[in-house]
Amino acid sequence: MSRPCLNTRNLAPRRVLVLFAHPALERSRVNRHLVEVARNVPGVRVHDLYEAYPAFNISAKREQQLLLEHDAIVFQHPFYWYSVPAILKEWQDIVLEHGWAYGSGGTQLAGKLTLNALTTGGPEQAYGPNGWNHFSIREFLAPWEQTANLCKMKFLAPFTVHSALQYATAEQLAPQLRRRRPRS
Ligand SMILES: Cc1cc2nc3c(=O)[nH]c(=O)nc-3n(C[C@H](O)[C@H](O)[C@H](O)COP(=O)(O)O)c2cc1C
């Protein structure tokens, strides 16, 4: 009788890469707390893009190697003009190469998980069909969702801390961090 085969791939702990983008960390109230929390989680590597590339000279090879070494990719950033800080757009343009991330033979990211972890100045009720911003955070992130689809990644719901400017201390922020699955 053959023995049952245990698929250990499903049991392997996930290696998480946080691609962090904040252009003015010294003025940050929330992201700097979030990123400190992330740095202390075993299996999580934080990669600060503005620190690594102050002149935006992003290395595709270095970034691609980091992506290959991780199973889940988190883009952490403040929400700027309903989108991301500029370096993340540059990162996409440089790193997600045709034939590597998408297109013919471009399967290097297939199966990896991805999500955006972001902070907004606006309150939660501002985001949605009845709010003054008219669209949900998930809808604003449609280009990120479709980019993930194109790269055959699994796009997860965003982690959002709304009304970020109201958190002056780490203690005030703590209940937000304990929320297991914030709504988008
Ligand atoms: C250039 C710029 C654009 C911004 N655009 C938005 C926006 O579109 N929607 C929003 O809710 N907040 C917006 N904000 C507020 C930031 O999202 C907020 O200051 C940030 O999330 C706070 O996080 P931090 O304390 O880590 O900096 C913007 C702030 C700046 C500086």
The ligand as an SDF file (V2000), in Angstrom:
LIG
                    3D

 31 33  0  0  0  0  0  0  0  0999 V2000
    1.1130   64.7380   -1.7050 C   0  0  0  0  0  0  0  0  0  0  0  0
    0.0270   64.1960   -0.8150 C   0  0  0  0  0  0  0  0  0  0  0  0
   -1.1120   63.6690   -1.3940 C   0  0  0  0  0  0  0  0  0  0  0  0
   -2.1140   63.1170   -0.5740 C   0  0  0  0  0  0  0  0  0  0  0  0
   -3.2130   62.5680   -1.1670 N   0  0  0  0  0  0  0  0  0  0  0  0
   -4.1750   61.9930   -0.3980 C   0  0  0  0  0  0  0  0  0  0  0  0
   -5.3100   61.3760   -0.9840 C   0  0  0  0  0  0  0  0  0  0  0  0
   -5.4710   61.3130   -2.2080 O   0  0  0  0  0  0  0  0  0  0  0  0
   -6.2390   60.8300   -0.1680 N   0  0  0  0  0  0  0  0  0  0  0  0
   -6.1110   60.8510    1.2020 C   0  0  0  0  0  0  0  0  0  0  0  0
   -6.9770   60.3130    1.8910 O   0  0  0  0  0  0  0  0  0  0  0  0
   -5.0270   61.4120    1.8020 N   0  0  0  0  0  0  0  0  0  0  0  0
   -4.0650   61.9810    1.0260 C   0  0  0  0  0  0  0  0  0  0  0  0
   -2.9560   62.5410    1.6040 N   0  0  0  0  0  0  0  0  0  0  0  0
   -2.7690   62.3870    3.0690 C   0  0  0  0  0  0  0  0  0  0  0  0
   -1.8250   61.2250    3.3380 C   0  0  0  0  0  0  0  0  0  0  0  0
   -2.3440   60.0160    2.8560 O   0  0  0  0  0  0  0  0  0  0  0  0
   -1.5490   61.1230    4.8320 C   0  0  0  0  0  0  0  0  0  0  0  0
   -0.8800   62.3140    5.2140 O   0  0  0  0  0  0  0  0  0  0  0  0
   -0.6880   59.9240    5.1470 C   0  0  0  0  0  0  0  0  0  0  0  0
   -1.3740   58.7410    4.8540 O   0  0  0  0  0  0  0  0  0  0  0  0
   -0.3130   59.9240    6.6180 C   0  0  0  0  0  0  0  0  0  0  0  0
    0.6100   58.8880    6.8630 O   0  0  0  0  0  0  0  0  0  0  0  0
    2.0220   59.2030    7.5370 P   0  0  0  0  0  0  0  0  0  0  0  0
    1.6960   59.7200    8.9250 O   0  0  0  0  0  0  0  0  0  0  0  0
    2.7570   57.9230    7.5970 O   0  0  0  0  0  0  0  0  0  0  0  0
    2.6920   60.2270    6.6680 O   0  0  0  0  0  0  0  0  0  0  0  0
   -1.9670   63.1260    0.8250 C   0  0  0  0  0  0  0  0  0  0  0  0
   -0.8110   63.6900    1.3990 C   0  0  0  0  0  0  0  0  0  0  0  0
    0.1710   64.2230    0.5810 C   0  0  0  0  0  0  0  0  0  0  0  0
    1.4080   64.8090    1.2260 C   0  0  0  0  0  0  0  0  0  0  0  0
  1  2  1  0
  2  3  1  0
  2 30  2  0
  3  4  2  0
  4  5  1  0
  4 28  1  0
  5  6  2  0
  6  7  1  0
  6 13  1  0
  7  8  2  0
  7  9  1  0
  9 10  1  0
 10 11  2  0
 10 12  1  0
 12 13  2  0
 13 14  1  0
 14 15  1  0
 14 28  1  0
 15 16  1  0
 16 17  1  0
 16 18  1  0
 18 19  1  0
 18 20  1  0
 20 21  1  0
 20 22  1  0
 22 23  1  0
 23 24  1  0
 24 25  2  0
 24 26  1  0
 24 27  1  0
 28 29  2  0
 29 30  1  0
 30 31  1  0
M  END
$$$$
